[in-house]
């Protein structure tokens, strides 16, 4: 499924100008149909899945309880 730059910006929650720059710098693959750039939606699926995994890992880390402070007495 192909999306326009506007649809891609909405899908990725980014500005259209950022999507345009990413296309021009070959960071996003796109084809030009003579009038507009079309972007294949499938290229973002694995990226978004990885981002969700990382978000979950970070959230798990943040939710982990802090270890109790060991009261170490220095005997010099």
N, C-alpha and C positions, 0 to 999 in steps of 0.2 A: 504494500500500500504506500502510495506516495503522498506527501504532504507539501503544502506551500510553505514559504518562509514564515508567514503569519501563523499558520497552524502549528508549525514546529516550535515557534517561540511560545505559543500557548501551552503546548505539550510539555516543554522543558522548563516552563516558568522563567523565561528569559525575554529580553527585549529583542525586537526584530533586528536592530542594528548589530547586536552581538552575534546573532545567527549569520547575518551577512558577512561579518568579519571572519567568522569561523569558516565559512564557505570559501571566501577569498584566500584564506591562509591554508586551505586544504585540510582543515581539522574535521570538517564534516563533508562527507561525500554527497555530491548533488549533481543532477543533470539539468541542463538548460534547454527548455523546449522552444526557444526563440523569443519568448515573452517573459518567462519567470523561471526561477530555480525550483526544482522539485527534489525533495529529500525522501529517501526510503526510510520508513519508520522502523524497520527491523534492525537497523544498525544501532539503535538506542536500547533495544531490549536487554541485551546482556549487560550493558553499562548501568542501566537503571537497577537491574537485579543485584549487581555488585554493590551499588550505592546503598541499597536497602540492607544488605548483609552488613556493611560497615556501620551503618546507623544503628543496627541492632547490637552489634558488638560494643560500640561505644556506650549505648544505653545500658547494656548489661554491666559494663565496667563501672559506670557511674552509680548504678543501683547496688553494687556490691558493698556490703557493710565494711566500715573501717575497722581494722584490727585494733584490739585494745592496746593502749600504750603500756609498754612494759616499763615498770618503774625500776630503773637500774641505779643503784647507789654506787657512786665512785668511792672506793676505799683506798685513798692514798696515804 
